[in-house]
Every structure is written in C-alpha cells, then in structure tokens.
C-alpha cells in the first residue's frame, strides 16, 4: 500500500519531533559534562593555563552549538527530503 504525500509529510513531522526530543535529551545529558570539564581544566582563568589547554577549552565549548546545529539540520533535512522525494 502506497502512502500519499500527506501521509509522508505526517511521518516526517512525527520523526522530526522525535529527533528533537531525543537530541535535546542528549544535550541535557551533555551540558553538565561540559561544565565539569570546564571547571576541571580551569577554563575560566585563561591567564593560568597553557595555549594547548586554551585550544582544548575552545574545542569543548563549541560542542553544545554544534550539537544544536546537528539536531536542526537532521530535522530540517528529513522534512525537506520527504517533501521533495
């Protein structure tokens, strides 16, 4: 049985909601770990740490924005793929 476009779009929206929920649950689990890492590595006081540690702090700080962009791009990509295919 073949679904029509409306059915495909409905499945895409449900999948997008599920990706949002799972993605932001994982994000909530990830945020305390990033905070713990920042306090363990003394990222708040850049005068006291080496340049390599500053670079590591910067790389870990970008984890949260990249995760949010990943969630959004997967969700939007799923909807666009269902609309165009």
C-alpha beads as a LAMMPS data file, in Angstrom:
LAMMPS data file: protein, C-alpha beads

85 atoms
84 bonds

1 atom types
1 bond types

-500.0 500.0 xlo xhi
-500.0 500.0 ylo yhi
-500.0 500.0 zlo zhi

Masses

1 110.0

Atoms # bond

1 1 1 0.000 0.000 0.000
2 1 1 1.476 3.288 -1.087
3 1 1 1.119 6.388 1.102
4 1 1 0.286 9.730 -0.405
5 1 1 2.303 12.925 0.088
6 1 1 0.204 13.988 3.077
7 1 1 0.967 10.716 4.848
8 1 1 4.666 11.050 4.130
9 1 1 4.707 14.591 5.470
10 1 1 2.927 13.472 8.634
11 1 1 5.507 10.748 9.208
12 1 1 8.296 13.290 8.589
13 1 1 6.839 15.665 11.170
14 1 1 6.499 12.893 13.760
15 1 1 10.076 11.814 13.065
16 1 1 11.267 15.402 13.402
17 1 1 9.591 15.747 16.782
18 1 1 11.218 12.512 17.914
19 1 1 14.646 13.714 16.723
20 1 1 14.136 16.997 18.610
21 1 1 13.165 15.217 21.807
22 1 1 15.992 12.682 21.706
23 1 1 18.518 15.295 20.610
24 1 1 17.691 17.724 23.370
25 1 1 17.594 14.955 25.986
26 1 1 21.121 14.021 24.959
27 1 1 22.030 17.725 25.022
28 1 1 20.783 17.979 28.611
29 1 1 22.960 14.995 29.497
30 1 1 25.948 16.566 27.729
31 1 1 25.799 20.031 29.305
32 1 1 26.811 19.014 32.867
33 1 1 29.772 17.095 31.450
34 1 1 30.957 20.169 29.541
35 1 1 30.562 22.288 32.684
36 1 1 32.505 19.722 34.723
37 1 1 35.253 19.663 32.099
38 1 1 35.493 23.464 32.111
39 1 1 35.862 23.579 35.888
40 1 1 38.405 20.718 35.952
41 1 1 40.549 22.313 33.246
42 1 1 40.286 25.840 34.746
43 1 1 38.919 27.278 31.516
44 1 1 37.520 30.307 33.374
45 1 1 41.018 31.673 34.093
46 1 1 42.873 31.775 30.763
47 1 1 45.933 33.502 32.247
48 1 1 46.809 30.406 34.290
49 1 1 46.610 27.740 31.566
50 1 1 48.756 26.901 28.552
51 1 1 47.886 27.608 24.940
52 1 1 47.093 23.953 24.246
53 1 1 44.652 23.889 27.153
54 1 1 43.026 27.079 25.861
55 1 1 42.553 25.402 22.486
56 1 1 41.074 22.320 24.156
57 1 1 38.696 24.520 26.165
58 1 1 37.625 26.257 22.959
59 1 1 37.021 22.919 21.223
60 1 1 34.887 21.634 24.093
61 1 1 32.981 24.937 24.295
62 1 1 31.862 24.508 20.691
63 1 1 30.308 21.102 21.445
64 1 1 26.902 22.481 22.500
65 1 1 26.341 24.821 19.498
66 1 1 27.461 22.093 17.070
67 1 1 25.093 19.605 18.696
68 1 1 22.179 22.049 18.328
69 1 1 23.064 22.647 14.671
70 1 1 23.260 18.891 14.108
71 1 1 19.793 18.364 15.587
72 1 1 18.311 21.163 13.489
73 1 1 19.982 20.065 10.256
74 1 1 18.856 16.441 10.642
75 1 1 15.291 17.539 11.365
76 1 1 15.032 20.043 8.531
77 1 1 16.780 17.626 6.162
78 1 1 14.244 14.925 6.972
79 1 1 11.294 17.188 6.252
80 1 1 12.804 18.583 3.059
81 1 1 13.670 15.092 1.843
82 1 1 10.075 13.943 2.367
83 1 1 8.714 16.997 0.555
84 1 1 10.971 16.716 -2.467
85 1 1 11.079 12.940 -2.925

Bonds

1 1 1 2
2 1 2 3
3 1 3 4
4 1 4 5
5 1 5 6
6 1 6 7
7 1 7 8
8 1 8 9
9 1 9 10
10 1 10 11
11 1 11 12
12 1 12 13
13 1 13 14
14 1 14 15
15 1 15 16
16 1 16 17
17 1 17 18
18 1 18 19
19 1 19 20
20 1 20 21
21 1 21 22
22 1 22 23
23 1 23 24
24 1 24 25
25 1 25 26
26 1 26 27
27 1 27 28
28 1 28 29
29 1 29 30
30 1 30 31
31 1 31 32
32 1 32 33
33 1 33 34
34 1 34 35
35 1 35 36
36 1 36 37
37 1 37 38
38 1 38 39
39 1 39 40
40 1 40 41
41 1 41 42
42 1 42 43
43 1 43 44
44 1 44 45
45 1 45 46
46 1 46 47
47 1 47 48
48 1 48 49
49 1 49 50
50 1 50 51
51 1 51 52
52 1 52 53
53 1 53 54
54 1 54 55
55 1 55 56
56 1 56 57
57 1 57 58
58 1 58 59
59 1 59 60
60 1 60 61
61 1 61 62
62 1 62 63
63 1 63 64
64 1 64 65
65 1 65 66
66 1 66 67
67 1 67 68
68 1 68 69
69 1 69 70
70 1 70 71
71 1 71 72
72 1 72 73
73 1 73 74
74 1 74 75
75 1 75 76
76 1 76 77
77 1 77 78
78 1 78 79
79 1 79 80
80 1 80 81
81 1 81 82
82 1 82 83
83 1 83 84
84 1 84 85
